[in-house]
Amino acid sequence: MMKTFIIAEAGVNHNGSLEMAKELVYCAAEAGADAVKFQTFRAKSIISKHAEKADYQKRTTGIEESQLEMVQKLELSLEMHQELVETCKQCNIKFLSTPFDFESVDLLAEKIGVDLLKLPSGEITNAPLLLKAALTGLPIILSTGMSNLGEIEEALGVLAFGYLRFSQAPSIRGFQEAYASEEGQQVLREKVTLLHCTTEYPAPYVDVNLRSMDTLAAAFHLPVGFSDHTNGIAVPIAAVARGAQVIEKHFTLDRTLPGPDHQASLEGAELKQMIDSIRQVELSLGKAYKMPTPSEQKNKFIARKSLVAACNIQKGEILTIDNLTAKRPGTGIPPIRIWDLIGKVASKDYQQDELIQE
């Protein structure tokens, strides 16, 4: 049985506070997540002073400040990263973070020493960042929100090119050649996981399209998971039942806190309920063959029926559809054999409800 890798997405729900970030680590560990993930960025490197907030950010944080001003408050310093890594070690949970710029890739790969990078949907067309991430040689989980198959293939070409460290200068043709090569396909299978995602907060259920996971798996032959932005826990649980190997879900200490992502996040108890439910689904998926399981074998004789005398039957009497019937327990002749017995002569006297032994 393959265990789903569950990422508790703390994101920027620490509101820039190290203590709150540590509390998020404790919460994720207590809920049973495999990893807790933050976001690593330098706001001025990724957001221009002219960038507007998304509609959901306007709803949750107001319209007075710019997107840049909002995001600057949520940066984590190198020292904060280091303390969070240590906290994760103490809690036996993996530290992850999403880099949004070159400096952040270097911080995570070289200064922090992560063994896995998570790249967000918004960067799937950012070829320079994808290339920078692949050149680290680290495995990558790539979210695919807002993208089509062609854009995903282009992104995978960039990653293949970076992993293979082609000697030629980066180019669209070079990315295509890397993707089409046997070596490129092999390294992608070894290094990359795709996450289906709907980039809206919260995501409408009608836009989730979990069947897209099947399409991703068939198109790219890579491990596939699901990054969830819906309200509640039903959809990520369903994603695991459909074969998701990774689940990512935003969580917070308190949905009423100020900040862009709190309202669309789970609280700790809900996160634990989601993870517990996913583990139950994993156990329930079981094996593909159909046969009685050990736990139900003992119930066969109780739940099934046997042929019994519908009334008193004397020795020598002809067995008919009227003097035979099916009743529990299932320790005798199964009812499917009734037509084999009809017309035969009873070899002994039978009392009503007595098991037939012909």
C-alpha positions as CSV (number, residue, x, y, z in Angstrom):
1,M,0.0,0.0,0.0
2,M,1.4,3.4,-1.0
3,K,1.1,6.0,1.7
4,T,-0.1,9.4,0.5
5,F,2.4,12.2,1.2
6,I,0.4,14.9,3.0
7,I,1.7,18.5,3.0
8,A,0.2,20.8,5.6
9,E,0.4,24.2,3.8
10,A,1.2,26.9,6.4
11,G,2.0,29.3,3.6
12,V,1.9,32.8,4.9
13,N,-0.6,32.1,7.6
14,H,2.1,32.9,10.2
15,N,1.4,36.6,9.4
16,G,5.1,37.3,9.6
17,S,5.4,36.0,13.2
18,L,8.0,33.4,14.0
19,E,6.1,32.3,17.1
20,M,3.0,31.8,15.0
21,A,5.0,29.9,12.4
22,K,6.3,27.6,15.1
23,E,2.7,27.0,16.4
24,L,1.8,26.0,12.8
25,V,4.6,23.4,12.9
26,Y,3.3,22.0,16.2
27,C,-0.2,22.0,14.8
28,A,0.8,20.1,11.6
29,A,2.8,17.6,13.5
30,E,0.0,16.9,16.0
31,A,-2.4,16.4,13.1
32,G,-0.2,13.8,11.6
33,A,1.0,15.6,8.4
34,D,4.2,14.3,6.7
35,A,5.4,17.8,6.0
36,V,4.7,21.4,6.8
37,K,5.3,23.9,4.1
38,F,6.0,27.7,4.1
39,Q,6.7,30.2,1.4
40,T,10.1,31.7,0.8
41,F,10.4,35.0,-1.2
42,R,11.7,38.5,-1.3
43,A,8.6,40.5,-2.1
44,K,10.4,43.2,-4.1
45,S,11.9,40.5,-6.3
46,I,8.5,39.0,-7.3
47,I,5.9,41.8,-7.1
48,S,6.0,45.2,-8.8
49,K,4.7,48.2,-7.0
50,H,1.9,48.4,-9.6
51,A,0.6,44.8,-9.0
52,E,-3.0,44.7,-7.7
53,K,-4.2,42.2,-5.2
54,A,-6.3,39.2,-6.3
55,D,-10.0,39.5,-5.6
56,Y,-9.8,37.1,-2.7
57,Q,-7.0,39.1,-1.2
58,K,-9.0,42.3,-1.4
59,R,-11.9,40.5,0.4
60,T,-9.7,39.3,3.2
61,T,-7.2,42.1,3.7
62,G,-8.9,45.2,2.2
63,I,-7.9,47.5,-0.7
64,E,-5.9,50.2,1.1
65,E,-2.5,48.5,0.7
66,S,-0.9,47.2,-2.4
67,Q,-0.1,43.6,-3.0
68,L,3.6,44.4,-2.5
69,E,2.9,46.1,0.8
70,M,0.8,43.1,1.9
71,V,3.4,40.5,1.0
72,Q,6.4,42.3,2.4
73,K,4.9,41.8,5.9
74,L,4.9,38.1,5.3
75,E,8.6,37.5,4.5
76,L,10.6,35.0,6.5
77,S,14.3,35.8,7.1
78,L,17.1,33.2,6.9
79,E,17.2,33.1,10.7
80,M,13.5,32.4,10.9
81,H,13.9,29.6,8.3
82,Q,16.6,28.1,10.4
83,E,14.5,28.1,13.6
84,L,11.6,26.6,11.8
85,V,13.8,23.8,10.4
86,E,15.0,23.1,13.9
87,T,11.4,23.1,15.2
88,C,10.4,20.6,12.5
89,K,13.3,18.3,13.5
90,Q,12.1,18.4,17.1
91,C,8.5,17.6,16.0
92,N,9.6,14.8,13.5
93,I,8.0,16.5,10.6
94,K,9.6,17.5,7.2
95,F,10.2,21.2,6.6
96,L,9.3,22.4,3.1
97,S,9.0,25.8,1.5
98,T,8.1,27.2,-1.9
99,P,10.7,29.5,-3.5
100,F,9.4,32.4,-5.6
101,D,12.7,33.9,-6.8
102,F,16.3,33.0,-7.5
103,E,17.6,34.1,-4.1
104,S,15.0,32.0,-2.4
105,V,15.9,28.9,-4.4
106,D,19.5,29.4,-3.2
107,L,18.4,30.0,0.4
108,L,16.5,26.7,0.5
109,A,18.8,24.5,-1.5
110,E,22.2,25.8,-0.1
111,K,21.7,27.5,3.2
112,I,18.8,25.5,4.6
113,G,19.6,22.2,2.7
114,V,16.1,21.0,1.9
115,D,15.8,17.8,0.0
116,L,12.7,18.7,-2.0
117,L,11.3,21.8,-3.6
118,K,7.6,22.7,-4.2
119,L,6.9,25.1,-7.0
120,P,3.5,26.8,-7.2
121,S,1.0,27.1,-10.0
122,G,1.8,30.7,-10.6
123,E,5.4,29.9,-11.6
124,I,4.6,27.2,-14.2
125,T,5.4,29.6,-17.1
126,N,8.4,31.2,-15.3
127,A,11.0,29.2,-17.2
128,P,14.0,31.0,-15.6
129,L,12.8,30.0,-12.1
130,L,12.0,26.4,-13.2
131,L,15.4,26.1,-14.7
132,K,17.1,27.5,-11.5
133,A,15.2,25.0,-9.4
134,A,16.1,22.0,-11.7
135,L,19.7,23.0,-11.6
136,T,19.8,22.3,-7.9
137,G,19.1,18.6,-8.8
138,L,16.5,18.4,-6.1
139,P,13.2,16.6,-6.6
140,I,10.3,19.0,-7.5
141,I,6.6,18.9,-6.8
142,L,5.0,21.2,-9.4
143,S,1.4,22.5,-9.0
144,T,-0.5,23.0,-12.3
145,G,-3.3,25.4,-11.5
146,M,-4.4,27.7,-14.3
147,S,-2.5,25.7,-16.9
148,N,-3.3,23.5,-19.9
149,L,-1.4,20.4,-21.0
150,G,0.8,22.3,-23.4
151,E,2.0,24.7,-20.7
152,I,2.7,21.8,-18.4
153,E,4.7,20.0,-21.1
154,E,6.7,23.2,-21.7
155,A,7.4,23.5,-18.0
156,L,8.5,19.8,-17.9
157,G,10.9,20.5,-20.8
158,V,12.6,23.3,-18.8
159,L,12.9,21.0,-15.8
160,A,14.3,18.1,-18.0
161,F,16.8,20.5,-19.5
162,G,17.9,21.7,-16.1
163,Y,18.2,18.3,-14.6
164,L,20.3,17.0,-17.6
165,R,22.4,20.2,-17.5
166,F,22.5,20.4,-21.3
167,S,25.7,22.2,-22.5
168,Q,23.8,24.4,-24.9
169,A,22.3,27.7,-24.0
170,P,18.7,27.5,-22.7
171,S,16.1,27.8,-25.6
172,I,12.6,26.7,-26.5
173,R,14.2,24.1,-28.9
174,G,16.6,22.9,-26.2
175,F,13.7,22.4,-23.8
176,Q,11.8,20.5,-26.4
177,E,14.7,18.3,-27.2
178,A,15.3,17.6,-23.5
179,Y,11.7,16.7,-22.9
180,A,11.6,14.4,-26.0
181,S,14.8,12.5,-25.1
182,E,14.8,9.2,-23.3
183,E,17.1,10.7,-20.7
184,G,14.8,13.6,-20.1
185,Q,11.8,11.4,-19.6
186,Q,13.7,9.2,-17.2
187,V,14.9,12.0,-15.1
188,L,11.4,13.5,-15.0
189,R,10.0,10.2,-13.7
190,E,12.7,10.1,-11.0
191,K,12.4,13.7,-9.9
192,V,9.0,15.3,-10.7
193,T,5.5,15.0,-9.2
194,L,2.6,17.0,-10.7
195,L,-0.2,18.3,-8.5
196,H,-3.6,19.0,-10.1
197,C,-4.9,22.3,-8.7
198,T,-7.7,24.8,-9.1
199,T,-6.3,28.3,-8.3
200,E,-9.1,30.0,-6.6
201,Y,-9.7,30.7,-2.9
202,P,-11.9,28.9,-2.0
203,A,-12.2,26.9,-5.2
204,P,-15.8,26.1,-6.3
205,Y,-16.5,22.4,-6.2
206,V,-17.8,22.6,-9.8
207,D,-14.3,23.8,-10.9
208,V,-12.3,21.1,-9.1
209,N,-12.3,18.5,-11.9
210,L,-10.6,15.7,-10.0
211,R,-10.7,13.5,-13.2
212,S,-8.0,15.8,-14.5
213,M,-5.6,13.8,-12.3
214,D,-6.2,10.8,-14.6
215,T,-5.4,13.0,-17.6
216,L,-2.2,14.3,-16.1
217,A,-1.1,10.7,-15.3
218,A,-1.9,9.4,-18.7
219,A,-0.3,12.4,-20.5
220,F,3.0,12.6,-18.6
221,H,3.5,9.2,-16.9
222,L,4.5,11.0,-13.7
223,P,3.3,10.7,-10.1
224,V,0.2,12.9,-9.6
225,G,-1.3,14.5,-6.6
226,F,-3.7,17.2,-5.6
227,S,-3.3,20.7,-4.2
228,D,-6.7,21.6,-2.7
229,H,-8.2,25.0,-2.3
230,T,-11.8,24.0,-1.6
231,N,-13.7,24.5,1.7
232,G,-13.8,21.4,3.9
233,I,-12.1,18.0,3.7
234,A,-14.3,16.0,1.3
235,V,-12.4,16.8,-1.9
236,P,-8.8,15.9,-0.8
237,I,-10.2,12.6,0.6
238,A,-11.9,11.9,-2.7
239,A,-8.6,12.7,-4.5
240,V,-6.8,10.0,-2.5
241,A,-9.5,7.5,-3.5
242,R,-8.8,8.5,-7.1
243,G,-5.1,7.8,-6.7
244,A,-3.5,11.1,-5.5
245,Q,0.0,10.3,-4.2
246,V,0.4,13.8,-2.7
247,I,-2.1,16.0,-1.0
248,E,-1.5,19.6,-0.1
249,K,-3.9,21.6,2.0
250,H,-3.8,25.1,3.5
251,F,-4.3,25.3,7.3
252,T,-4.3,28.0,9.9
253,L,-4.4,28.4,13.7
254,D,-7.6,30.4,13.4
255,R,-9.7,31.2,10.3
256,T,-10.7,34.6,11.8
257,L,-7.1,35.9,11.9
258,P,-6.3,38.8,9.5
259,G,-4.4,37.8,6.4
260,P,-5.0,36.7,2.8
261,D,-5.3,32.9,3.2
262,H,-6.8,32.2,6.6
263,Q,-10.4,32.1,5.6
264,A,-9.8,29.4,2.9
265,S,-7.7,27.2,5.3
266,L,-8.5,24.3,7.7
267,E,-8.1,24.8,11.4
268,G,-6.0,22.2,13.4
269,A,-8.9,19.8,14.3
270,E,-10.1,19.8,10.7
271,L,-6.6,19.1,9.4
272,K,-6.3,16.1,11.7
273,Q,-9.7,14.9,10.7
274,M,-8.7,15.1,7.0
275,I,-5.5,13.2,7.6
276,D,-7.1,10.5,9.7
277,S,-9.8,10.1,7.0
278,I,-7.1,9.9,4.3
279,R,-5.3,7.1,6.2
280,Q,-8.6,5.3,6.5
281,V,-9.2,5.6,2.8
282,E,-5.7,4.2,2.1
283,L,-6.4,1.1,4.2
284,S,-9.8,0.8,2.5
285,L,-8.4,0.8,-1.0
286,G,-6.8,-2.5,-0.4
287,K,-6.3,-5.0,-3.3
288,A,-7.9,-5.3,-6.7
289,Y,-8.9,-8.9,-6.5
290,K,-12.4,-9.9,-5.3
291,M,-12.6,-12.7,-2.8
292,P,-13.7,-13.1,0.9
293,T,-11.4,-11.3,3.3
294,P,-10.2,-12.9,6.6
295,S,-12.4,-10.6,8.6
296,E,-15.6,-11.6,6.8
297,Q,-15.0,-15.4,6.6
298,K,-16.4,-16.0,10.0
299,N,-19.7,-14.3,9.0
300,K,-20.4,-16.5,6.0
301,F,-22.2,-19.2,8.0
302,I,-24.2,-16.5,9.9
303,A,-25.3,-14.3,7.0
304,R,-25.8,-17.0,4.4
305,K,-28.6,-19.6,4.2
306,S,-28.9,-23.3,3.8
307,L,-31.7,-25.6,2.5
308,V,-34.0,-26.7,5.3
309,A,-37.3,-28.5,5.6
310,A,-40.1,-26.1,5.1
311,C,-42.3,-28.5,7.1
312,N,-42.0,-32.0,8.6
313,I,-40.8,-34.4,5.9
314,Q,-41.1,-38.2,6.2
315,K,-38.5,-40.6,5.0
316,G,-39.4,-41.7,1.4
317,E,-41.3,-38.5,0.7
318,I,-40.5,-36.6,-2.6
319,L,-38.6,-33.4,-2.1
320,T,-40.4,-30.5,-3.8
321,I,-40.2,-26.7,-4.1
322,D,-42.9,-26.6,-1.4
323,N,-41.3,-28.7,1.3
324,L,-37.9,-27.1,0.9
325,T,-36.9,-23.6,1.8
326,A,-33.8,-21.5,2.5
327,K,-33.0,-20.3,6.1
328,R,-30.0,-19.3,8.2
329,P,-27.5,-20.6,9.2
330,G,-25.3,-21.2,6.1
331,T,-23.7,-24.4,7.4
332,G,-25.6,-26.8,5.1
333,I,-26.4,-27.2,1.4
334,P,-26.5,-23.8,-0.3
335,P,-29.9,-22.8,-1.8
336,I,-28.4,-22.7,-5.3
337,R,-28.5,-26.5,-5.2
338,I,-32.3,-26.7,-4.6
339,W,-33.0,-27.8,-8.2
340,D,-30.6,-30.7,-7.8
341,L,-32.7,-32.0,-4.9
342,I,-36.2,-31.5,-6.3
343,G,-37.7,-34.8,-7.2
344,K,-35.3,-36.9,-5.0
345,V,-36.6,-39.1,-2.2
346,A,-35.9,-38.1,1.3
347,S,-33.5,-40.6,2.9
348,K,-34.6,-39.7,6.4
349,D,-37.3,-38.0,8.5
350,Y,-36.8,-34.2,8.7
351,Q,-38.4,-31.9,11.3
352,Q,-39.3,-28.4,10.2
353,D,-36.2,-26.1,9.9
354,E,-33.9,-29.1,10.0
355,L,-30.9,-28.8,7.7
356,I,-31.4,-31.0,4.6
357,Q,-28.6,-33.6,4.3
358,E,-29.2,-35.4,0.9
